[in-house]
Amino acid sequence: MPAPRKSRNELLAGTMDLLILRTLTLGRLHGYAIARHIERSSEALLRVAQGSLYPALERLQRKGWVTSTWTRSPTGRRARYYTITASGRRRLGQKISAFDELALAIARVLGRA
């Protein structure tokens, strides 16, 4: 019997901050646009549920890596738009470096580096 696969949400949990911060380097975005960008960029392999996205955005705000403002969307609805801060950009750099190190270590174990 094959081992159970982890859900995409479990796999995404360790990289959620990285994905959100990287997405916000594109500019000010509302939550739905962040989730859509991650999904499109990953060719639909990564899907971010609202139940994961909004708590992560709140956590990033508490840490000072993201700010938000309420404004009208192009459709006229009120929406919360998120922006990466200077400290968020620094943290993103650290997270990318840590991810690259981890990916290299895994590739070595798999005999692919």
KEMAR-375599 format. One record per residue: x, y, z of N, C-alpha, C, O in turn; residue in three letters. Coordinates in steps of 0.2 Angstrom, whole numbers, plus 5000, padded with zeros to 4 digits. Layout:
KEMAR-375599
XYZXYZXYZXYZAla;...
//
This chain:
KEMAR-375599
500449945000500050005000500450065000500950075004Met;500350114995500850174995500750215001500150225004Pro;501250255003501250305008500750355006500750375001Ala;500350385011499950435010500250505008500850515011Pro;500050535003500350605000500050655005499550655007Arg;500550705006500350765010499950805005500050804999Lys;499450845008499050885004499450945002500050955005Ser;499250974997499651034995499651095000500151125001Arg;499151095004499151145010499751135014500051175017Asn;499851065016500351045021501051065018501451095021Glu;501151055011501751065008501851145008502451165008Leu;501351175007501351255006501551285012501751345012Leu;501351255018501351295024502051325026502151375028Ala;502551285024503251305026503551365021504051395022Gly;503151375015503351425010502851475009502951515005Thr;502351475013501851525012502051595012501951645008Met;502451615018502751685018503151705012503151755010Asp;503551655010504051665004503651684998503751724995Leu;503051644997502651654991502351714991502251754986Leu;502051734997501651794998502151854997501951904993Ile;502651855000503151915000503451924993503451974990Leu;503551864989503851874983503251904978503451944974Arg;502651874979502151904975502051974976501852014971Thr;502052004982501952074983502552114981502452174981Leu;503052084978503652124975503352154968503652204965Thr;502852124966502452154960502152214961502052254956Leu;501952234967501552294968501052274973500952224976Gly;500652324974500052324979499552284976499252294971Arg;499352234980498852184978498352164984498552164989Leu;497752144982497252124987497352044987497652014983His;497052014992497151944994496951904988497351854987Gly;496451914985496251864979496751874974496951814971Tyr;497051924972497551934967498151904969498551874965Ala;498351904975498951864978498851794977499251754974Ile;498251764979498151694978498151674970498451624969Ala;497851714966497851704959498551704956498651654952Arg;498951744958499551754955499951684957500351664953His;499951664963500251604965500051544961500451504959Ile;499451544960499151484957499351484949499551434946Glu;499251544946499451554939500251544938500451504934Arg;500651574943501351564942501651494943502051474940Ser;501251454947501451384948501051334943501151274944Ser;500751364938500351324933499851284937499751224935Glu;499551314942498951284945499151224950498751184952Ala;499851214951500051164956499951184963499951144967Leu;500051254964499951274971499251314971499251364967Leu;498851304976498251334977498251364984498351324988Arg;498151424985498151454991497451464994497051504991Val;497251424999496551435002496451505006496951525009Ala;495951535006495851595010495951585017496151625021Gln;495751525019495951505026496651495028496851505034Gly;497051495023497751495024498051565023498551595026Ser;497851595017498051665015498051715020498451755022Leu;497351725022497251785027497551785033497851835036Tyr;497651725037498051725043498751735042499051765046Pro;499051715036499751725034499851795033500351825036Ala;499351835030499451905029499451945035499751985036Leu;498951925040498951955046499551945050499851995053Glu;499851885050500551875053501051915050501451945054Arg;501051915044501651955040501552035042502052065043Leu;500952055043500852125045501052135052501352185054Gln;500952085057501152095064501852095064502152135069Arg;502252065060502952065060503252125056503852135056Lys;502852165053503052225050503352215043503652255040Gly;503152155040503452145033502952165028503152165022Trp;502352175030501752195025501352245028501252245034Val;501152295024500652345027500052335023500052305017Thr;499452365025498852355021498452415022498452455027Ser;498052435017497552485017496952465013496952425009Thr;496352495016495752475013495552535007495652595009Trp;495352505002495252554996494752524991494552464992Thr;494552554987494052534982494452494976494952514974Arg;494152434974494452394969494252424962493752464962Ser;494552404957494252424950493552414949493152444945Pro;493252364953492552344952492052384956491452384956Thr;492452434961492052474965491952444972491652474976Gly;492152384973492052354980492652374984493152384982Arg;492452374991493052394996493452324996493152274997Arg;494152334996494552284996495152305000495352365000Ala;495452255004496052275007496652255003496752195001Arg;497152305002497652294998498352295002498352325007Tyr;498752245000499352235004499952255000500052254994Tyr;500452285004501152305001501652275005501652275011Thr;502252255002502852235005503152295008503252345005Ile;503452285014503852345017504652335016504852275013Thr;505052375017505752375017506052315021506452275018Ala;505752305027505952245031505652185028506052125029Ser;505152185025504852125021505252105015505352045014Gly;505552155012506052135006506652105009506952065006Arg;506952135015507552105018507352025020507751985019Arg;506752025023506551955025506451905019506651845019Arg;506251935014506151895008506851865005506851815003Leu;507351915005507951895003508251835007508551785005Gly;508151845014508351785019508051725017508351665017Gln;507351725016506951665015507151635008507151575008Lys;507351675003507551644997508151604998508251554995Ile;508651635001509251605003509251545006509551495005Ser;508751545012508651485015508351425011508551365012Ala;507851445007507551405002508051374997508051304996Phe;508451414995508951384990509451334993509651284990Asp;509651354999510051305003509751235004510051185003Glu;509051245006508651175007508651145001508651075001Leu;508451174995508351144989508951104987508951054984Ala;509551144988510151114986510351044990510550994987Leu;510251054997510350995001509850934999510150874999Ala;509250944997508850894995509050864988509050804988Ile;509250904984509550884977510150844978510250794975Ala;510550854983511150814985510950744987511250694985Arg;510450744992510250684994509950644989510050574989Val;509650674984509350634979509850614973509650584968Leu;510450644974510950624969510850674962511050644957Gly;510550724963510450774957510850834957510750874953Arg;511250844962511650904962512350884961512850934961Ala;
//
